[in-house]
């Protein structure tokens, strides 16, 4: 069952989507990569720092470097609807041309991905008080009732780790006005992620099962789940550029 709330008659609840949990609450404030900086090592061909002050080398070291973290890679094959593909890109252009010249769909999608990982983790931990500024109140009330009644393994499966999100796409973009002339934009983002939560396969009918081998480690079974998060923002002149989550769906878990 879709958990939806059109926050038209009242201002949006979310403050700017930020990156750090200490100042935030959450990385779901302003959806732009500068607020979600990705840590990228500056490594040269030999693994040394490509820029920065020179460091003295230690010779004859017998300590081996730690093994890099193994990442799960899943090849996603599929063809989206041509109508949806064209419509979302036309609407993204209209947002940029008519509402916000700083808007970038690529930057929004990157921020939405991190917001999804953060919010889904808080949901799985039942930390609803930290979601009050990120999710519409109507949606949060229904979520609290549903999530608290879930088994522990199902709660665990709600959380999507950033490294386990294998695919994300724009499901739809809508631009509309309410009866007071206020301008709103809704962007639906769809995510597919892997989870190692121990959930019986008959419980999640339609979910895909994968056997994943990480390096020399033993084979681990993971399930591929999907979720849809809709982000909403009011673009009326003089209103703060804040996004809020107006719909949350976790297929096979929250129905």
SEVEXFI-357914 format. One line per field, with one value per atom (N, C-alpha, C): residue number from 1; x, y, z; atom name. Coordinates in pm, 1 decimal. Each point is the difference from the previous one (the first is absolute). Layout:
BEGIN
num c(NUM|...)
u c(X|...)
v c(Y|...)
w c(Z|...)
atome c(CA|...)
END
This chain:
BEGIN
num c(1|1|1|2|2|2|3|3|3|4|4|4|5|5|5|6|6|6|7|7|7|8|8|8|9|9|9|10|10|10|11|11|11|12|12|12|13|13|13|14|14|14|15|15|15|16|16|16|17|17|17|18|18|18|19|19|19|20|20|20|21|21|21|22|22|22|23|23|23|24|24|24|25|25|25|26|26|26|27|27|27|28|28|28|29|29|29|30|30|30|31|31|31|32|32|32|33|33|33|34|34|34|35|35|35|36|36|36|37|37|37|38|38|38|39|39|39|40|40|40|41|41|41|42|42|42|43|43|43|44|44|44|45|45|45|46|46|46|47|47|47|48|48|48|49|49|49|50|50|50|51|51|51|52|52|52|53|53|53|54|54|54|55|55|55|56|56|56|57|57|57|58|58|58|59|59|59|60|60|60|61|61|61|62|62|62|63|63|63|64|64|64|65|65|65|66|66|66|67|67|67|68|68|68|69|69|69|70|70|70|71|71|71|72|72|72|73|73|73|74|74|74|75|75|75|76|76|76|77|77|77|78|78|78|79|79|79|80|80|80|81|81|81|82|82|82|83|83|83|84|84|84|85|85|85|86|86|86|87|87|87|88|88|88|89|89|89|90|90|90|91|91|91|92|92|92|93|93|93|94|94|94|95|95|95|96|96|96|97|97|97|98|98|98|99|99|99|100|100|100|101|101|101|102|102|102|103|103|103|104|104|104|105|105|105|106|106|106|107|107|107|108|108|108|109|109|109|110|110|110|111|111|111|112|112|112|113|113|113|114|114|114|115|115|115|116|116|116|117|117|117|118|118|118|119|119|119|120|120|120|121|121|121|122|122|122|123|123|123|124|124|124|125|125|125|126|126|126|127|127|127|128|128|128|129|129|129|130|130|130|131|131|131|132|132|132|133|133|133|134|134|134|135|135|135|136|136|136|137|137|137|138|138|138|139|139|139|140|140|140|141|141|141|142|142|142|143|143|143|144|144|144|145|145|145|146|146|146|147|147|147|148|148|148|149|149|149|150|150|150|151|151|151|152|152|152|153|153|153|154|154|154|155|155|155|156|156|156|157|157|157|158|158|158|159|159|159|160|160|160|161|161|161|162|162|162|163|163|163|164|164|164|165|165|165|166|166|166|167|167|167|168|168|168|169|169|169|170|170|170|171|171|171|172|172|172|173|173|173|174|174|174|175|175|175|176|176|176|177|177|177|178|178|178|179|179|179|180|180|180|181|181|181|182|182|182|183|183|183|184|184|184|185|185|185|186|186|186|187|187|187|188|188|188|189|189|189|190|190|190|191|191|191|192|192|192|193|193|193|194|194|194|195|195|195|196|196|196|197|197|197|198|198|198|199|199|199|200|200|200|201|201|201|202|202|202|203|203|203|204|204|204|205|205|205|206|206|206|207|207|207|208|208|208|209|209|209|210|210|210|211|211|211|212|212|212|213|213|213|214|214|214|215|215|215|216|216|216|217|217|217|218|218|218|219|219|219|220|220|220|221|221|221|222|222|222|223|223|223|224|224|224|225|225|225|226|226|226|227|227|227|228|228|228|229|229|229|230|230|230|231|231|231|232|232|232|233|233|233|234|234|234|235|235|235|236|236|236|237|237|237|238|238|238|239|239|239|240|240|240|241|241|241|242|242|242|243|243|243|244|244|244|245|245|245|246|246|246|247|247|247|248|248|248|249|249|249|250|250|250|251|251|251|252|252|252|253|253|253|254|254|254|255|255|255)
u c(85.8|-85.8|88.5|-23.2|80.0|-33.7|104.3|-17.4|25.4|-103.8|16.4|-66.0|60.5|-60.3|35.0|-94.7|21.9|-5.3|111.1|6.7|-31.7|-123.5|-34.6|-47.9|-91.7|-54.3|89.4|120.1|88.0|142.4|86.8|140.4|66.3|107.1|71.9|70.9|17.4|51.5|150.9|57.4|142.8|85.1|102.5|101.0|97.1|105.7|91.1|60.6|7.8|55.0|150.3|56.9|141.0|75.1|129.8|78.8|30.1|19.8|45.1|-115.8|0.4|-110.2|6.2|117.0|11.0|-76.6|3.2|-66.6|-131.2|-33.8|-106.4|-136.4|-85.7|5.8|4.1|110.1|5.8|62.2|29.4|58.2|-108.3|-118.1|-112.5|-41.4|95.5|-42.5|14.5|81.7|9.4|65.8|-66.2|47.7|99.3|121.9|104.4|129.9|83.5|124.3|91.7|7.1|88.1|-35.5|-129.8|-39.1|13.0|28.9|23.5|135.7|107.4|129.9|41.7|45.8|48.7|149.5|43.9|142.3|69.0|86.2|72.0|149.7|70.0|143.0|74.0|95.2|81.7|122.6|-14.0|108.1|57.5|131.8|67.4|10.2|70.8|9.9|60.6|91.5|68.0|-65.6|-113.5|-70.3|44.0|89.7|44.4|-94.1|4.1|-85.6|38.4|-101.6|26.7|32.6|-46.8|25.9|15.0|68.1|15.4|146.6|29.7|138.8|68.1|127.2|76.8|16.5|-4.9|13.8|122.4|68.9|117.8|-43.2|66.9|-31.7|68.0|-68.9|58.8|46.3|125.5|55.0|-8.4|-2.1|6.9|-114.5|-119.0|-114.3|-54.7|-25.0|-51.9|-150.6|-59.3|-143.8|-72.4|-93.8|-75.6|-118.4|-31.9|-115.3|-128.8|-99.0|-127.4|-68.2|-68.0|-69.6|-114.1|-14.0|-109.5|-135.0|-98.6|-134.6|-60.4|-53.0|-60.2|-139.2|-30.1|-128.9|-79.6|-126.8|-88.5|-35.3|15.0|-34.4|-108.0|-106.1|-110.4|-27.4|-7.2|-29.5|-150.6|-52.1|-144.2|-31.9|-84.0|-42.1|-148.3|-37.1|-141.2|-16.7|-121.4|-32.2|-117.4|20.6|-107.0|-98.1|-117.0|-101.5|49.1|-4.4|43.6|-81.2|-129.9|-85.1|45.8|26.3|47.8|135.9|87.2|134.7|-6.6|-84.0|-12.2|-68.1|-108.2|-74.2|85.2|75.8|81.3|107.5|56.0|104.7|-56.8|-118.6|-64.5|-35.9|-55.2|-36.8|122.9|108.4|123.7|51.9|-12.3|41.9|-88.6|-131.2|-91.5|30.5|37.8|38.7|120.0|97.2|120.9|-31.2|-80.9|-24.8|-96.2|-98.3|-106.7|1.2|61.0|-10.9|132.7|105.2|126.5|115.0|74.2|110.6|117.2|-1.1|106.9|-37.0|-121.4|-44.9|73.9|42.6|64.2|-57.9|-53.9|-59.6|105.4|120.0|106.7|38.4|10.1|33.6|-112.7|-123.5|-113.3|-1.2|20.5|-2.8|108.7|118.6|108.3|-36.0|-59.3|-41.5|-115.7|-94.1|-113.9|44.4|102.1|52.5|54.0|73.6|53.1|-111.6|-99.6|-113.4|-76.6|-16.7|-67.8|73.0|132.5|78.1|-14.5|0.6|-9.4|-139.2|-103.5|-137.0|-38.3|38.0|-34.7|68.0|120.0|68.2|-74.1|-44.0|-75.8|-133.2|-62.5|-124.4|21.7|106.3|26.8|29.4|52.7|31.6|-115.7|-111.9|-118.3|31.1|90.2|33.3|-86.4|-128.4|-95.3|15.5|51.9|18.1|102.4|97.3|101.2|-50.3|-118.1|-57.0|-104.7|-26.8|-108.8|23.3|125.1|29.7|30.8|-2.9|37.3|-118.1|-98.1|-114.3|-127.5|-95.1|-128.2|-68.8|-65.5|-59.2|-103.3|-82.8|-101.8|62.4|107.1|69.9|67.8|61.6|74.3|-91.1|-120.5|-92.9|-35.4|-25.3|-33.7|121.4|117.2|122.2|26.2|-19.5|26.7|-88.1|-125.2|-89.4|43.1|40.8|34.9|136.2|101.2|135.5|10.2|-62.9|9.1|-61.5|-91.0|-63.5|74.9|107.4|75.4|89.7|27.8|101.0|137.5|90.8|132.7|74.0|-10.5|70.6|-56.1|-130.4|-58.2|44.2|9.6|51.6|142.5|80.7|138.4|7.9|-93.0|0.7|-38.6|-59.7|-34.3|124.1|107.4|121.1|77.3|34.3|77.5|136.4|103.7|135.7|39.3|75.4|39.3|69.8|86.7|73.2|-87.3|-120.3|-88.4|-111.3|-2.6|-96.7|56.1|-62.0|56.6|-54.3|-114.1|-56.7|-99.8|-6.7|-96.1|-46.7|-126.7|-53.6|-110.4|-28.7|-107.5|-130.3|-94.6|-126.3|-96.5|-4.0|-91.9|34.2|-35.3|13.9|-130.1|-57.3|-123.9|17.7|-55.9|1.5|-145.6|-43.0|-140.3|-17.4|-119.4|-38.6|-120.4|-7.2|-118.8|-99.7|-111.9|-105.4|43.8|106.9|51.6|109.0|29.5|101.2|142.0|16.5|134.7|51.9|130.7|61.7|70.8|-24.6|59.3|64.4|102.7|65.0|11.7|-40.2|16.2|91.1|100.6|91.2|1.0|-42.9|-2.9|128.1|74.7|123.3|-20.4|46.7|-12.0|139.1|10.9|128.4|-10.5|109.9|12.7|125.4|-14.5|113.3|2.8|119.2|20.4|-4.8|-54.9|-2.0|34.9|72.8|35.3|-88.7|-106.3|-93.0|-59.4|-11.3|-47.5|-152.2|-54.8|-144.7|-37.7|-94.3|-41.2|-44.1|42.6|-30.4|-149.7|-76.4|-143.7|-68.3|67.6|-57.0|7.9|110.9|20.0|-20.4|-122.2|-28.4|37.1|71.7|42.3|137.2|58.4|134.2|104.0|107.5|105.8|106.1|54.6|104.1|131.4|107.2|131.2|98.8|93.3|112.5|121.3|52.1|108.5|125.1|111.8|128.2|91.7|47.4|86.2|143.3|80.0|139.8|13.4|81.4|21.1|-97.0|-96.3|-92.3|-104.9|-78.0|-104.4|-113.4|-79.4|-110.8|-110.9|-54.0|-105.8|-125.4|-113.3|-126.6|-59.3|-43.5|-60.9|-125.4|-93.3|-124.1|-2.9|-55.5|-12.7|-139.3|-4.7|-126.5|-8.5|-120.6|-20.5|-74.8|19.4|-67.6|-20.1|-104.7|-29.8|-18.3|74.2|-10.0|-34.7|-104.2|-37.6|39.4|70.4|47.0|-84.8|-35.8|-86.0|62.1|-15.2|49.4|-95.3|-19.3|-79.5|93.1|-34.5|82.1|-62.5|-94.9|-60.5|104.9|-7.2|98.2|-3.4|117.0|11.6|-0.7|-25.0|-1.2|138.5|42.1|131.5|8.9|115.0|16.8|21.7|-103.6|11.3|-74.8|55.3|-63.7|-49.9|-110.8|-50.8|-42.2|-2.9|-40.7|-149.5|-74.8|-145.5|-57.1|85.2|-47.7|115.7|-27.7|100.6|-65.1|60.8|-46.4|118.9|-15.7|97.9|-73.4|22.2|-70.4|25.9|-104.1|2.0|17.6|31.0|19.3|-107.9|-29.9|-102.8|-112.8|-97.5|-113.3|-131.7)
v c(-118.9|118.9|122.6|86.8|120.7|91.3|54.0|93.5|137.7|75.2|125.1|113.5|119.5|118.6|117.1|64.3|121.5|117.3|61.5|104.2|133.3|13.7|121.3|113.3|-22.6|113.0|53.8|-54.0|47.5|1.3|80.8|3.4|-131.9|-25.2|-126.1|-7.2|-124.0|-19.1|-13.3|-43.4|-32.2|124.6|3.8|104.0|-44.9|76.9|-39.7|-135.2|-82.7|-134.8|11.4|-37.8|16.9|-129.9|4.4|-122.3|-61.9|77.1|-59.3|-19.9|-113.1|-30.1|90.5|53.2|83.9|129.2|63.3|127.0|-8.5|-115.9|-11.4|-11.2|-64.1|-140.8|-81.2|-40.9|-91.1|64.6|-84.6|48.4|19.2|34.2|17.9|145.4|92.4|138.5|46.9|95.3|49.5|-105.9|-44.1|-114.7|47.4|24.0|38.5|-61.3|-50.7|-66.3|80.2|138.4|71.0|-25.4|-31.1|-30.3|-147.7|-80.0|-142.3|-33.2|54.4|-20.4|-144.9|-48.1|-137.3|-0.9|-83.3|-8.4|-79.9|65.3|-68.3|11.4|-109.3|5.7|52.0|89.0|53.7|-88.3|-103.6|-95.9|5.9|-8.0|-8.6|-143.0|-25.3|-135.2|-99.4|45.8|-93.4|-5.8|69.3|-2.8|110.4|90.7|110.1|116.8|95.2|116.7|79.8|37.9|70.6|146.5|55.9|139.7|16.6|107.2|24.7|0.1|27.5|7.0|-135.3|4.3|-123.9|-63.8|-131.3|-73.7|-90.9|-12.8|-86.5|-145.3|-77.5|-140.3|-82.0|-101.5|-94.0|-122.4|-28.8|-112.7|-130.0|-109.9|-135.3|-27.7|50.7|-28.0|-137.9|-75.7|-135.6|-4.5|112.4|2.0|7.8|-89.1|-1.1|94.7|69.0|91.6|-78.0|61.9|-70.4|-31.4|-111.7|-40.7|95.2|42.3|92.7|-66.2|83.1|-51.5|-48.2|-120.9|-55.8|59.1|45.7|56.7|-95.3|-4.1|-83.0|72.9|-69.6|59.4|-84.3|66.6|-66.8|72.1|-75.3|57.3|5.5|120.7|18.6|15.7|-87.8|4.8|32.0|96.9|35.6|120.7|17.4|112.1|74.5|128.7|80.2|41.5|41.8|44.9|124.6|1.0|119.9|122.9|-18.6|113.4|59.2|-88.1|47.5|66.9|-58.6|55.3|141.5|20.1|132.3|97.5|-44.1|89.7|50.0|-89.1|42.3|99.3|-18.2|92.5|135.0|-1.9|126.9|77.1|-68.8|67.3|48.2|-78.1|44.9|127.2|7.4|121.9|118.0|-23.1|107.8|52.2|-89.9|45.3|92.2|-39.3|81.5|131.5|-4.7|119.0|98.6|-50.4|87.0|21.7|-90.9|7.7|21.5|-67.8|7.0|-26.5|103.8|-13.8|-77.3|-25.9|-78.5|-148.2|-35.3|-138.7|-89.0|-115.8|-101.4|-135.2|-71.9|-129.7|-99.2|7.0|-91.0|23.9|127.1|32.2|-39.0|23.1|-38.5|-150.8|-77.7|-145.3|-50.2|62.3|-39.8|28.3|116.1|33.0|-86.2|-29.7|-84.1|-140.3|-49.5|-133.5|-4.5|103.4|3.9|22.7|81.3|21.3|-130.1|-78.0|-129.7|-92.5|-6.6|-86.2|44.9|130.0|51.3|-21.9|36.6|-11.7|-146.3|-87.4|-141.5|-61.4|47.1|-49.2|44.2|126.7|47.8|-73.3|-30.2|-76.3|-137.3|-67.3|-134.6|0.1|112.0|11.8|61.0|28.9|58.8|133.3|77.6|131.6|106.0|-5.7|86.1|146.3|28.0|138.9|70.8|-74.6|59.9|17.8|-51.4|11.3|110.9|67.6|97.4|115.7|40.5|110.2|-46.9|-129.7|-54.4|-59.5|-49.6|-68.6|74.2|7.4|64.5|-65.9|81.4|-50.7|-109.6|18.9|-100.5|-134.0|4.3|-122.4|-63.7|83.1|-52.0|-70.8|51.3|-65.0|-141.2|-15.4|-132.5|-92.3|54.8|-80.5|-53.2|83.5|-41.8|-118.2|2.4|-111.3|-128.2|12.1|-118.7|-57.6|87.8|-48.4|-64.3|58.1|-55.2|-139.2|-33.7|-132.2|-103.6|40.0|-93.7|-89.3|-123.9|-83.3|65.9|-38.8|62.4|-14.1|-116.0|-20.1|90.2|23.0|89.7|144.4|39.1|133.1|14.7|-102.4|4.8|13.2|-63.3|3.9|136.4|86.0|134.7|84.4|-25.2|81.5|-32.9|103.1|-15.7|65.5|-81.4|53.2|62.0|109.2|67.9|-94.2|-87.9|-91.3|-111.2|-16.7|-107.1|51.4|130.3|53.7|-23.2|-90.9|-41.3|80.0|67.1|74.8|102.1|115.3|104.5|66.0|35.1|64.7|97.3|92.7|97.1|-61.4|-19.1|-61.1|98.0|122.6|99.4|136.6|103.9|138.4|71.8|66.3|75.0|142.5|94.2|142.2|45.8|62.0|38.4|121.9|58.8|115.0|-40.4|53.5|-25.5|113.8|-4.9|99.0|140.3|11.7|130.6|51.9|-75.3|43.4|-36.2|-81.4|-40.9|-107.3|4.6|-93.0|-112.5|-123.8|-116.8|-89.6|-72.3|-100.9|-128.8|-109.6|-132.9|-82.0|-62.9|-86.7|-137.1|-100.6|-136.5|-71.2|-49.9|-73.8|-146.8|-88.4|-143.9|-59.0|-84.9|-58.0|-152.7|-65.8|-145.1|-24.7|-79.9|-21.9|-144.8|-43.0|-135.4|0.6|-104.9|-13.8|-143.1|-14.5|-133.1|-38.6|77.4|-33.4|-139.1|-74.7|-138.1|-2.5|10.8|-0.5|-121.5|-80.0|-115.8|41.8|-75.0|36.7|1.1|-87.9|-1.7|124.6|69.1|123.1|113.2|5.5|104.9|-57.7|-26.5|-54.3|101.1|-45.7|87.3|59.6|-14.1|52.9|-92.8|58.1|-78.2|-36.9|-121.2|-48.7|-7.1|49.3|-1.0|-72.4|-72.9|-58.9|87.7|64.2|96.7|-53.3|-1.5|-42.2|120.7|32.8|115.0|-46.1|14.3|-40.8|-147.9|-31.1|-137.6|-43.8|85.7|-32.6|-98.6|-48.4|-95.3|69.8|-77.4|53.5|47.1|118.4|57.3|19.9|-36.3|16.2|136.6|71.2|130.6|9.1|79.4|20.9|140.6|10.9|129.1|55.2|115.0|64.0|136.5|52.5|130.4|92.7|128.9|101.7|124.2|76.2|124.2|110.9|109.0|116.8|120.3|74.1|118.7|124.7|90.2|124.2|115.8|89.0|112.7|130.8|101.7|133.7|105.1|106.3|113.3|103.2|44.8|96.4|139.0|27.5|132.2|102.9|118.8|104.9|35.1|5.9|35.0|-116.9|-120.7|-120.5|-63.4|-49.3|-63.0|-120.9|-20.4|-111.4|-132.3|-48.3|-121.2|-115.3|-119.5|-121.7|-83.0|-68.0|-93.6|-128.1|-109.3|-127.8|-15.6|-7.0|-4.0|-138.5|-94.9|-137.0|-97.4|-112.5|-104.0|-135.3|-77.2|-136.0|-94.8|-108.4|-108.3|-125.3|-37.0|-113.3|-126.8|-78.0|-127.0|17.7|121.4|22.0|88.4|112.0|92.0|0.5|-84.5|-9.4|8.0)
w c(0.0|0.0|0.0|-90.8|-8.6|114.4|61.8|110.0|-55.2|-30.6|-71.8|74.4|-12.0|59.1|-86.6|-56.4|-77.0|95.5|24.9|102.6|-64.8|-52.2|-72.6|87.9|97.4|74.3|106.8|16.0|105.5|-51.4|60.3|-44.1|26.2|-72.9|13.1|133.5|47.5|135.1|4.7|-107.5|3.6|-2.8|80.7|-13.3|-106.2|-28.7|-106.9|27.9|-111.3|13.2|15.1|112.7|27.9|2.8|19.7|-10.4|132.2|106.5|124.1|93.5|69.3|90.4|121.2|36.0|117.6|-19.5|-115.1|-14.9|-69.0|-33.2|-96.2|57.5|-2.9|32.7|-128.1|-47.7|-113.2|-120.4|-92.8|-124.4|-102.6|45.9|-92.9|-6.6|17.6|-8.2|-144.4|-37.3|-137.5|-85.4|-105.2|-77.9|-105.1|43.4|-92.7|45.7|-93.0|39.1|88.0|-12.3|92.4|145.2|28.6|137.1|31.2|-102.8|18.7|-60.0|51.7|-64.2|4.3|-112.9|-7.2|23.8|91.5|31.7|-107.9|-77.2|-107.6|25.1|14.6|24.1|-121.5|24.8|-108.6|-16.0|-79.0|-15.3|-139.5|-8.1|-127.5|-46.4|-111.0|-53.7|95.8|82.7|90.5|135.8|17.1|127.5|93.4|-44.5|84.7|-17.1|92.3|-10.4|-122.7|-79.5|-123.8|25.9|107.2|30.0|149.4|42.0|142.5|37.8|126.0|44.5|-7.9|-30.1|-10.9|136.5|2.8|124.5|-9.5|111.9|2.0|-8.3|-82.7|-15.5|108.1|41.9|93.7|-77.2|8.3|-74.0|77.2|-75.2|56.2|96.5|-32.9|86.0|-30.6|105.0|-18.2|19.6|36.1|22.6|-134.0|-22.0|-123.9|10.4|-109.5|4.3|19.0|66.4|21.0|-132.1|-3.3|-121.7|-28.8|-125.4|-32.5|21.2|33.9|23.6|-131.1|2.2|-118.9|-19.4|-121.1|-29.7|-88.5|25.7|-78.8|-128.6|-112.3|-127.3|-65.9|-40.2|-65.9|-129.9|-108.3|-130.4|-17.6|-20.4|-15.2|-147.7|-50.1|-139.1|-5.0|-78.2|-10.8|-89.6|-48.5|-87.3|61.6|30.5|57.9|-108.6|43.3|-94.6|-73.4|-132.9|-73.5|37.2|26.2|37.1|133.2|99.1|130.5|-13.3|-79.5|-19.9|-54.8|-102.4|-61.7|96.4|67.4|88.0|116.3|62.0|114.0|-42.0|-117.2|-44.9|-43.1|-58.1|-34.8|126.6|99.7|124.1|76.7|-3.6|65.0|-66.6|-132.5|-70.8|37.7|15.0|37.5|140.1|92.0|134.2|-9.7|-80.4|-15.9|-70.5|-104.4|-81.5|66.5|73.5|51.0|150.6|75.1|145.2|71.3|-43.0|73.9|-96.5|-33.1|-94.3|57.7|130.8|61.6|10.4|-42.3|11.6|-99.9|47.7|-84.0|36.8|-98.8|28.8|46.8|-55.8|41.5|145.7|39.5|138.1|93.8|-42.4|82.9|22.5|-106.6|12.1|94.6|-5.2|89.5|145.6|25.0|135.8|47.7|-91.0|36.1|38.6|-65.2|31.7|142.6|38.9|135.5|102.3|-37.6|89.0|20.8|-105.2|9.8|95.7|-10.8|88.7|145.4|23.0|137.4|59.2|-75.5|50.8|20.3|-92.3|14.9|122.7|32.3|119.7|126.2|2.9|115.8|12.7|-112.2|3.0|61.8|-44.0|50.1|149.2|51.2|141.8|80.1|-67.7|63.4|69.1|-57.6|55.3|-68.1|27.6|-69.0|39.1|119.9|41.2|-87.7|-53.9|-87.1|-142.7|-28.9|-134.0|-9.9|110.6|2.0|-95.8|-19.5|-90.4|-141.5|-22.4|-129.8|-76.3|72.5|-60.0|38.5|-94.2|27.0|118.9|81.9|124.0|-25.2|-103.1|-29.2|-34.3|-77.6|-38.7|120.0|83.6|114.9|98.9|18.3|92.7|-46.7|-129.2|-53.3|5.2|-31.3|4.1|140.4|99.5|136.9|38.9|-41.4|30.7|-69.1|-124.9|-77.2|39.9|14.8|26.5|137.6|99.6|135.4|9.8|-90.3|3.1|-82.1|-68.1|-83.4|85.4|-45.7|66.4|-10.8|87.0|3.5|-132.6|-64.5|-126.3|-109.6|1.6|-97.9|24.6|126.9|31.4|-50.7|21.3|-46.3|-151.9|-70.3|-146.1|-55.1|82.5|-45.6|-25.9|74.3|-9.7|-126.7|-75.1|-122.9|17.8|2.2|8.2|-133.8|4.6|-123.8|-97.2|52.2|-85.9|-56.6|55.4|-46.3|-91.2|-26.7|-95.9|-139.7|-72.9|-128.2|-117.0|17.8|-112.2|52.5|-64.8|34.3|-129.1|-4.5|-119.3|39.1|-91.1|21.1|-50.2|91.0|-38.2|-63.6|52.3|-54.6|57.8|-73.0|45.9|-31.5|99.0|-22.1|48.9|-75.0|33.6|3.0|108.6|8.8|91.4|-7.9|82.2|84.7|121.9|80.7|-19.4|73.8|-17.4|41.1|77.3|41.4|-92.8|-104.8|-96.1|37.3|104.9|39.6|-94.2|-29.2|-94.0|76.2|-44.3|63.3|-105.3|43.9|-83.5|79.9|-58.9|59.5|-90.0|60.2|-75.3|66.0|-74.6|50.0|-40.6|100.4|-24.1|37.6|-86.5|22.3|23.1|100.7|38.7|6.5|-36.4|16.4|83.8|104.6|90.0|47.6|39.4|51.1|152.3|57.4|144.7|36.4|108.4|50.8|117.1|23.7|108.2|-23.0|105.9|-8.9|-3.8|-121.4|-18.4|-84.3|43.8|-79.6|-139.6|-101.6|-137.7|-27.7|69.5|-24.4|54.9|93.3|54.1|-101.2|-76.2|-99.6|-138.7|-34.7|-131.4|-107.1|-101.0|-107.6|19.9|117.8|24.5|-61.2|-50.6|-64.2|101.7|-13.2|89.2|-76.1|62.2|-61.4|90.5|-63.0|70.7|-27.7|103.4|-15.5|67.2|-72.6|56.5|6.1|119.0|21.5|18.6|-106.1|7.4|30.3|100.5|39.8|108.9|32.1|106.0|-49.7|94.3|-35.6|-74.6|-69.7|-77.4|94.3|-27.9|82.3|-84.2|54.8|-70.4|32.2|-104.7|18.2|-85.1|47.6|-71.9|-57.8|-119.9|-66.3|26.7|67.8|33.4|-68.9|-7.3|-63.3|94.5|-20.7|80.4|-85.8|31.4|-70.9|102.1|-20.3|87.1|-87.3|39.8|-73.9|79.3|-66.4|61.7|-52.0|89.8|-35.4|47.0|-83.9|34.4|-54.0|78.8|-46.2|-62.2|-121.3|-73.1|-3.6|88.8|6.3|41.2|-58.6|30.0|148.7|60.6|140.6|95.2|-50.6|84.0|-0.6|114.9|9.5|-93.4|-63.5|-95.0|72.1|66.5|79.7|-66.3|13.2|-50.6|118.7|-20.7|98.9|-71.4|72.0|-58.7|22.1|-109.7|8.0|-28.3|-31.7|-21.8|18.7|65.9|21.0|-24.7|-87.4|-28.0|6.2|71.7|-0.7|-44.6|-124.3|-57.6|81.9|24.6|71.7|151.0|45.3|143.7|60.2|-66.2|46.7|-101.0|19.4|-93.4|75.4)
atome c(N|CA|C|N|CA|C|N|CA|C|N|CA|C|N|CA|C|N|CA|C|N|CA|C|N|CA|C|N|CA|C|N|CA|C|N|CA|C|N|CA|C|N|CA|C|N|CA|C|N|CA|C|N|CA|C|N|CA|C|N|CA|C|N|CA|C|N|CA|C|N|CA|C|N|CA|C|N|CA|C|N|CA|C|N|CA|C|N|CA|C|N|CA|C|N|CA|C|N|CA|C|N|CA|C|N|CA|C|N|CA|C|N|CA|C|N|CA|C|N|CA|C|N|CA|C|N|CA|C|N|CA|C|N|CA|C|N|CA|C|N|CA|C|N|CA|C|N|CA|C|N|CA|C|N|CA|C|N|CA|C|N|CA|C|N|CA|C|N|CA|C|N|CA|C|N|CA|C|N|CA|C|N|CA|C|N|CA|C|N|CA|C|N|CA|C|N|CA|C|N|CA|C|N|CA|C|N|CA|C|N|CA|C|N|CA|C|N|CA|C|N|CA|C|N|CA|C|N|CA|C|N|CA|C|N|CA|C|N|CA|C|N|CA|C|N|CA|C|N|CA|C|N|CA|C|N|CA|C|N|CA|C|N|CA|C|N|CA|C|N|CA|C|N|CA|C|N|CA|C|N|CA|C|N|CA|C|N|CA|C|N|CA|C|N|CA|C|N|CA|C|N|CA|C|N|CA|C|N|CA|C|N|CA|C|N|CA|C|N|CA|C|N|CA|C|N|CA|C|N|CA|C|N|CA|C|N|CA|C|N|CA|C|N|CA|C|N|CA|C|N|CA|C|N|CA|C|N|CA|C|N|CA|C|N|CA|C|N|CA|C|N|CA|C|N|CA|C|N|CA|C|N|CA|C|N|CA|C|N|CA|C|N|CA|C|N|CA|C|N|CA|C|N|CA|C|N|CA|C|N|CA|C|N|CA|C|N|CA|C|N|CA|C|N|CA|C|N|CA|C|N|CA|C|N|CA|C|N|CA|C|N|CA|C|N|CA|C|N|CA|C|N|CA|C|N|CA|C|N|CA|C|N|CA|C|N|CA|C|N|CA|C|N|CA|C|N|CA|C|N|CA|C|N|CA|C|N|CA|C|N|CA|C|N|CA|C|N|CA|C|N|CA|C|N|CA|C|N|CA|C|N|CA|C|N|CA|C|N|CA|C|N|CA|C|N|CA|C|N|CA|C|N|CA|C|N|CA|C|N|CA|C|N|CA|C|N|CA|C|N|CA|C|N|CA|C|N|CA|C|N|CA|C|N|CA|C|N|CA|C|N|CA|C|N|CA|C|N|CA|C|N|CA|C|N|CA|C|N|CA|C|N|CA|C|N|CA|C|N|CA|C|N|CA|C|N|CA|C|N|CA|C|N|CA|C|N|CA|C|N|CA|C|N|CA|C|N|CA|C|N|CA|C|N|CA|C|N|CA|C|N|CA|C|N|CA|C|N|CA|C|N|CA|C|N|CA|C|N|CA|C|N|CA|C|N|CA|C|N|CA|C|N|CA|C|N|CA|C|N|CA|C|N|CA|C|N|CA|C|N|CA|C|N|CA|C|N|CA|C|N|CA|C|N|CA|C|N|CA|C|N|CA|C|N|CA|C|N|CA|C|N|CA|C|N|CA|C|N|CA|C|N|CA|C|N|CA|C|N|CA|C|N|CA|C|N|CA|C|N|CA|C|N|CA|C|N|CA|C|N|CA|C|N|CA|C|N|CA|C|N|CA|C|N|CA|C|N|CA|C|N|CA|C|N|CA|C|N|CA|C|N|CA|C|N|CA|C|N|CA|C|N|CA|C|N|CA|C|N|CA|C|N|CA|C|N|CA|C|N|CA|C|N|CA|C|N|CA|C|N|CA|C|N|CA|C|N|CA|C|N|CA|C|N|CA|C|N|CA|C|N|CA|C|N|CA|C|N|CA|C|N|CA|C|N|CA|C|N|CA|C|N|CA|C|N|CA|C|N|CA|C|N|CA|C|N|CA|C|N|CA|C)
END
